[in-house]
Amino acid sequence: FSFKRVCQIFLIVKGMSTTLFFLGCTVFSIFTDVITKSVLGQLPLPITLTLAQFSVSALCGFVYLHVLRLHPPQSIDKKGIKKLVPLMFFQATGFLFANLSVAAVAMSFMHTVKSCESVFTALLSYAVLGHVYSPSVYASLVPMIVGVSLSSLSEFSFTMWGLVSGMVSNLCFASRSVYSEAVFKIRLLDDLNLYTVVCAGAALVIAPIWVCTDLPRLLSSEVALSPTSTWLSFLLELSLCGALHFIYNAFSFMILSRTSPLTHVVLHAVRRMIVIGFAIVWFGTRITFTNVLGMALVFAGVFWYAHAKAAHAHAQAKAKPS
């Protein structure tokens, strides 16, 4: 075997692993959506669901890292944890409002709204970091905004609360992305260790909200479990939802560590398209031509945005003095 041949084999294996991770991320994302809707159908308490997702994810991460030792565990001091607090807050609120949106509207519509997260990322990057992109990057945001507007106008399950919750979730995740740039430069932990710590912190953020909102409702029997469900089966399904949530996000982190940010954005968009298509079929969501046109515009904007950002980064790299 020549050195060139060995490199070619390595690239093929790396490409296959990325493809498998993408398939895993997509499949477990679909499973998570199905279980999430099922859990909310049995007990419509999104805050309880969010707390369970983060708690079980943190537990899964701890077992994976510290018990099974399938990945090298890392430690972090109090100073490092303080730097992660904003990340924990944005992670917690991002998923909380996403679950609030899922509880209010169809899963496919929520994912359509979530697809325009790039709009908030671009605007926050300018407002917070002072990053100015090319006109093409900002122009790509227009079809995303128009697409979500069209989908909203023709969405059968539309509620203003569902739309607003999805948009707030976008704002939280965009804030997480902007803040993550600084965190990843410091490199406090590797991806999997960081995700586990952030999940544990996010659970602590959600816990007091849950104590003040859902816990009193559960204790007073203000909300009741679906008549067709038992508490044992519900708690098992809730735990499964948290475990799937961990696996799906773990795959996502593995993809990010093996690909460029541009490739990750494109794969993320493709995954969301597949998830939306599955959600429409699985949940029997009624859609119109305007819905489809809106979704198409959103994803056209996402791909345009990824291409424009890559071109902008390439132009900046060429402009730098060697």
N, C-alpha and C positions, 0 to 999 in steps of 0.2 A: 504494500500500500504506500503510495506517495503521500507527502504531507498535504498536497492539494486535494487528494481523494478523501483523506481523513476529515478535512475541513468541510468538504461537500456533504459527507455523511452527517457530520455534526449539525450543519445547517438544516438538513432534512429532518433529523430527529427533533431539533429545536422547533421547527415549523409544525411538526406533528403534535408536539406537546402543547404548543400554543393553541392549535386547532381543538385538541381534546379539552383543554381548559375552557375554551370559548363555548364548546358544546356543553360542558358541565355547568358553566355559569348560566347558560340559557335554560337548560333543563331544570336546574334547581331554582332559578328565578320563577319559572312557570309553576313549579310545585309550591313555592312560597306564596305566590299570588292566589292559587286555588285554595290552599289551607287558610290563608288570611281571610278570604271572603267567607269561607265556611265558619271560621271562628267568630267573625263579626255577625254572621247570620244567627249563630247560637246565643251570643251575648254581645250586644252592640256597645262595647266599651273600648274604643280605640286606645285610650291611655293605658288600660290594663294590658292590651295586646302589645303595645310598644314596650312597656316595662318588662313583660315576659320575653320579648325578642332580645332585648339587650342583656337581661339577666342570664338567659340560657346561652346566648352567644359568648358572654364572658366566661361562663362555666365550661363551655365546650373548648374555648381557647385555653383555659387553664389546664384542663385535662390533656389536651393535645400537646401543650408545651411542657408542663411540669410533671405530669403523671406518666403519660405514654412516651414523652420526650421524642416525638417524631420530628421536631424542629428545635434547634438550639434556643433555650429560654434566655432572656436578657432581663436585667434589673434596671430600675430607674430611681433616682433620688427625688426628694421632695421638690427641689428646684426644677427638675425636669418635668415633674407632674404639673407644677404651676404653669409651665409654658404650654401644657396640653389642655388646660381647662377650657379655653375658648373653643378648641377643636371638639372637646367632649360636649360642650353646650350646643354647637352647631350640628353635630351628629345627632344629638338627642332631639332637638327641635325639628330638624329636617325630616326624620322618620316619623316623628309624632304628627306633624301636619300632613305628611303623605298618607298616614293611616286614617287621619280625620277626613281626608279627601276621598279615600277608598270607601269609607263608611257612608259617604254622601252621594257619590256618583258611580257610574260604571267603571270597571277596572280599565277598559280600553281608553276611555276619555281621560282618566287620571294620568295614564302613561303618555297620552298625547300632550297634555299640559306640561308634564314633567320633561318632555323632550326639548322644551325651550329654555332649559336651565342656562344654556350658553348666553342668552340675552342678559341675564343677571350677572354672569361671570364677567362678560366683556365690560359692562357698565361699572361693576365694582372694582375691576382691575384698574380702570381709569380713575375712579373716585378715591380709592384707597392707596393703590401703588403708583398711580400716575402713568400707567402703561397706555401708550397711544398706539393703536393699530392702524393698518392701512384702510382706506375707504371701503375696499372690498369686504373686509371683515365686518364692518358695521352695516354694509348693505345686505350682508347675508342674514342679518337679524330680522329684516323686514318680512321675508316669507314666513319665518317662524311666528311672528306676531300676527300676521294676517291669517295663517293657517289655524292657529289656536282660536282666533276670533270666529272664523268660519265654522269650526267644529263646535264652538260654544253655541252659536246661533241655531244649529240644527241638531244638537244633542238631545235625545229623548230623556235622558236621565239628568239633564243639567239642573244644578242648583248653584246659586251664587256662593254659598258656603263651600261647596266642593271645589269651585274654581279658585276662590280666594285661598283656601287651604293649600291647594296645589301650588299656587304662585308663591305663597309664604314658604313652602317647602323648598321651592326653587331658590328663593332668596337665601335660605339657611344653608343649602348645599353649595351655592355659589360662594357664600362667605367662607364655608369650610375649605373650598378649593383655593381661594385667595390666601387664606391664612396658612394653608398647608404648604404653600410655596416656601414660607419662612421656616416652617417646622422641618421639612424634608432637607433643607440646606444644612440645618444643625445636625440632622441624622441622630436623633436621640435613641431610636430603636429601629429595628428592621420592620418590614411591612406587617408581618403576622403578629409580632409582639406588640407593635403600635396599635393594631386593630383591636387586639384583646384588651389592652389597657383603656383604649378609648371607649369600648363597649361597656366596661366596668364603670367608667366615669359617667357615661351617658345614662346608665341605669340609676346611678346616684342622683343625677339631675332630674330624672323622671319620677323617682320615688316620692319626694315630698308633694309633687303635683298629684300623684295617684292617691296619696293619703288624704289630701284635701278634697278630692273630687270623686273618684270611683269607689274608694273604700267605704265612705259613709252610705253610698247608694247600695252597695252590696250588703252591708250590715243591716240596713233598714228594709231590705227586700224591695226597694224601689224598682229595681230591674230584676227580671227573673230569667233563668236559663230556658232555652227553647224546650217545649214539652216533649219533643222527640229525642232530647239529649239527656245524658246523665253527667253528674259532676266529674266522675272518673274519666269517662270518654272525652269530655271537654278539656280537662287538664292534660290528658295525654296528647290531644290534638294541639293544644296551646304550646306544650313542650316541643312537639314535633315542628311546629311553626318556627320556634326559636332556633332549633337545630338547623333547619333548612336555611334560615336567615344567615346563620354563621357560615355554612358551607358555600352558599351563593356568593357572599361577600369575600370569602377566602379565595375562591376561584377568580373573582374580579381583581383582587390584589395580586394574585399570581400572574395574571395576564398583564397587569400594569408593570410588574417588575421585569417582564420579558419582552415588552414592546415599547415603541415610542409613544409619547402622549397623543400624537396624531392618530396612530393605529388604534390606540385604545378608544379614542373618541368615535372613530368609524365603527369599530366592533361593538361599542356600546350602543350606537344608533341602530346597527343591524339587529342586535339582540332585542332592543326595544320594539322594533318593527315586528319581529317574530312573536314576541310576547303579546303585542296588541292583536295580531292576527289570531293567535290561539285564544286570547280572552274573548274575542268577538264570537268565535265558534263555540267555545266551551260554555260560556255564560249565556249564549243565545242573545247577544246584544243587537238591538235593532239599529241599523245604520242607514244613512242616506248618501246620495251622490255627493252632497255638500260635505258630509263627514269625511268621506274618502278623499275629496279634493283638499280639505283642510289638513288631513294627516299627510298627504303627499307634499304639500307646501312646507309643512313643518320639517319633514325629513330631507327635502331638497335643501332647505335652509341649513340644516345641521351638516350635511355633506359639504355644502358651499363654505360654511364657516370653518370646517376642518381644513379644507383645501386652502382657503384664504389665509388662515393662521400659519399654515406650513409655508406658504409663499412669502408671507411677511417675515417669518423667522429666517428663511433662507436669504432674503434680501438684506436683513440686518447683519447676518453673519458675513456676507460678502462685503458689506460696507465697513466692517471693522478693520482697522489697520492691522496688518500681519506683523 
